[in-house]
Amino acid sequence: TKNFGTGFLVRSQLDFDRLEHLFRFELGAGWNDSHGYDLKLRLGVNSVFSGGAPDIGAEVFWGQDRGLTTTDLRVFAAFGRDVSVRPFIGIRRVKDRTGPDVNGKLALGLTLHTRFE
């Protein structure tokens, strides 16, 4: 089957998941001929400590894709630099524009981040 899409992405830094600056953002939009449009916005704010202190931060995600709206808010602590371990707590909400209102769900987790150069 054929599939054609196009889009753009604007970021404040090369890799959104690296905690290089106090404030980070990512804005994207796209269109696919079989799925329609999608939009996304990610905002992040965090500390940038040197030495052994963990970075503390928060991230907000908002996305619109095929009639679904997703909102995600997370608060995290990041341990490590080259390999970062980030326990987080957050609230996630997914709503279908045509369906009933959906309640948020509590999310607890652990993410691992590294960068291969």
Residue pairs with C-beta under 8 A, 6 or more apart in sequence:
1 34
2 33
3 32
3 33
3 34
4 32
4 33
5 30
5 31
5 32
5 33
5 35
6 30
6 31
7 28
7 29
7 30
7 31
7 38
8 28
8 29
8 30
9 26
9 27
9 28
10 25
10 26
10 27
10 28
11 24
11 25
11 26
11 27
12 21
12 23
12 24
12 25
12 26
13 20
13 21
13 24
15 115
16 24
16 26
16 42
16 44
17 113
18 113
18 115
19 46
19 48
19 55
19 57
19 78
19 84
20 48
21 48
22 45
22 46
22 47
22 48
23 43
23 44
23 45
24 42
24 43
24 44
24 45
24 46
25 41
25 42
25 43
25 44
26 40
26 41
26 42
27 40
27 41
27 42
28 38
28 39
28 40
28 41
29 37
29 38
29 39
29 40
30 37
30 38
31 37
31 38
32 38
35 65
35 66
36 66
37 64
37 65
38 63
38 64
38 65
38 66
39 63
39 64
39 65
40 61
40 62
40 63
40 64
40 65
41 60
41 61
41 62
41 63
42 59
42 60
42 61
42 62
43 59
43 60
44 57
44 58
44 59
44 60
45 57
45 58
45 59
46 55
46 56
46 57
46 58
46 78
47 55
47 56
47 57
48 55
49 55
54 77
54 78
54 79
55 77
55 78
56 75
56 76
56 77
56 78
57 75
57 76
57 78
58 73
58 74
58 75
58 76
59 72
59 73
59 74
59 76
60 71
60 72
60 73
61 70
61 71
61 72
61 73
62 69
62 70
62 71
62 72
63 69
63 70
64 70
67 96
67 97
67 98
68 94
68 95
68 96
68 97
69 94
69 95
69 97
70 92
70 93
70 94
70 95
71 92
71 93
71 94
71 104
72 90
72 91
72 92
72 93
72 107
73 90
73 91
73 92
74 88
74 89
74 90
74 107
75 88
75 89
75 90
76 86
76 87
76 88
76 89
76 111
77 86
77 87
77 88
78 84
78 85
78 86
78 113
79 85
79 86
82 114
82 115
83 112
83 113
83 114
84 112
84 113
84 114
85 110
85 111
85 112
86 110
86 111
86 112
86 113
87 109
87 110
88 107
88 108
88 109
88 110
88 111
89 106
89 107
89 108
90 106
90 107
90 108
90 109
91 104
91 105
91 106
91 107
92 104
92 105
92 107
93 102
93 103
93 104
93 105
94 102
95 101
95 102
96 102
